[in-house]
Amino acid sequence: MAIFQTVLFGIFCTLCVWIAKYYWGRRKLYRLSAKIPGPKPYPLIGNTLDFIGDSTEKVLKTFQLYFTTYPDLFKYWLGPKLIFGISKPEHMEIILNQHQCLEKDSNYDFTRIYLGNGLLTAPVHIWKKNRKIINPMFNQKRLDSFIQIFSKQAKTCLEIMKQKAGDKTLDIFPIISACNIDTICETTMGISVNAQKSSNHFGILLDRIMEIVMLKMAIFWYHCDLIFKRTKHQKVLDETLPIVKNFTGKIISAKKKLFDEKTKQIEAGDIIEEDDKSWKPFLDLLLALTIEGKKFSEEELGDEVNTFMAAGSDTTAGSLSFCFMALGIYQDVQKKVYQEVIDVLGEDRDITPEDLPHLHYTERFIKEVLRLFPVVGFIMRTFTADVDIGDAVLPEGSSVLISLFHAHRSPKYWKDPLKFDPDRFLPEESAKRHPYSFLPFSAGPRSCIGKKYAVMNLKSILATVVRKLVIKCDYKSAEEVELKLNIMLRPIHGFKVSVELRE
C-alpha cells in the first residue's frame, strides 16, 4: 500500500512539474495577451465549446459573435492554441506585409489532404520558391490571350442556362463550377475536359470536402484522428477524395502524354520548338521544370495543379454565383450592367481584351459583390516572431484570424454597409477609405496570384450571360442571405436564382 501511494505521489509530482514547465514556457503568450479582450476560456479546452454544433453555419455565427462583441482586436483559445482576431485595416496592413507573418496557420494542414503544398498552403520556404517561378506565368499578355477561351466557355454556359429558362429555381453553382473547370483547364493546363457537357461533379464534391475540412479546423476534438475517423465526415472524405484526386490526376497524365509526344517530335526535328515561352500553358512550363528536375518535383507539380483547380472551380465559381444572385436581387443594378455591356459590346460581338477596361460599372458591381460576399472571408497566419501592431504586441507562437468579411461589412469603414451600392467604388469614393478596408484577394506578398485572372473571367462570363438572360432571385436583399463557412463563403439555402430569356 505504501509503495502504491508513493508511486501515485511520484506521478502527481511529475505531472505538476510538467504543467508548471509547460505554463512557464508559454508565459509570454499569457503576459502579452492578458490585456486583450475576448470570450472567457475554460481551462485546457479554451473556447472550443463555442463551436459545438457540427455545422459550418455554427462556425460562422461564432466568428460573427466574436467580431461583433470585440471589434478590431480580441483573443480566443482553441484548446491550448492562442488566436487573435482582427478586422481593423491598420492592423491588417501591418500583419499581411510582415515577413514574420507569412507562415500559414497549422489549421491549413487539414486542407493538404487535397491541396498539398500548393501556393495557398505551402510553408514559406516552398511558397517563396514556387511563387517566384509561377509569377511570370500570369503576365498581362498571357492573361489577354485567355479572353477568347473565357468567351467560348461562357457561351457554352449561356446555352446550358438557356435550357433552364422558366424553371422556378436554378441550381447555378454546379453550372458555373463546370464552366470554370473548363476555363481553368484550357487556359492554364492547355487541355480540354468538356466538364460542361458531361456529368462532372468535381466542383460539388470539392465544396463538400472543404466544408468537412472547415469543421475539422474549428472543432478542436476533430483535430484528433482517432476521434475524427469515427465520424460520418470521414466516410464522406473516403468516398469523395479519391474522385477529385483521380480527376486532376488524369489531367496531369493526359498532359504528360501530350508533352512527351511533342518533346519526341522536337528531338526528331519534326516540329520546331516555340521561342516565346510566354505562350505555353502553365502546366507545360511546370512539366518542363519538373523534367529538368531542378526547380519542381512531381509532388509539387501535383500540388500546384490541385490548388489551381480548386481556385478555378470553387473560389471563382462561388464569386460568380454570388454575382448572379446579386443581379437577381437588385434589378436596377442589373439594368445598368446590361446597358453598359450593350453599349460596349453590342448584342452579339465576342468580348476582347480591349473591351474589359471599358466595363467600368460592371467592375464596380463585381467589387461590391466581393465586398458583401468575399468568398475567402477569413485568413489565418501564425507569428514566427513578436509583431507590434501599434495597439498591442502579438507574441511569437500565437496565430491570427483576419476577417475580411467583417472589415468589408463594418459601419466604421462603410456607410450603411449592408446596402448594395456599386458606386462606393467610384475613384473619388475609394480614395476616402483605408486601402485595406477592401481586400477580396488578400494583400501583401501572399495575396492571390490569380486576382487579375479572376476579375477578367468574371467580367467575360457576366457580359456574355447578361446580354441574353434576365436574372431573377428569391432573396430581396443581401441581409436576407444567411451564410455558412465551407472555408469558402456559401449561402445556407443556396443561391435561389432563376433565369428568363431577354425579349
Protein Blocks (a to p, Z undefined) as FASTA:
>chain_A
ZZmmmmmmmmmmmmmmmmmmmmmmmmmmmmmmmmpgcddddehklmmmmmgnopaklmmm
mmmmmmmmmghiacddehjbccdddfbfklmmmmmmpfklmpccfklmmmmmmnmpafkl
gcfklmmmmmmmmmmmmcfklmmmmmmmmmmmmmmmmmmmmmmgoiabdcfklmmmmmmm
mmmmmmmnopaehlmlmccfklmmmmmmmmmmmmmmmmmklmpmklmmmpmklmmmmmmm
mmmmmmmmmmmmmmmmmmmmmmmmmmnomaccdfblmlpcfklmmmmmmmnommbcfklm
mmmmmmmmmmmmmmmmmmmmmmmmmmmmmmmlmmmmmmmmmmmnommlccdfklmmmmmm
lmmmmmmmmmmmgfblbccdddfbdcdehjaccdehiacdddfklmmmgckloghklbcc
fklmgfklmmmpcfklpcfkggajklcfklmmmmmmmmmmmmmmmmmpccddfbfbfklm
ccddehiacdfkbnoiacdddZZ
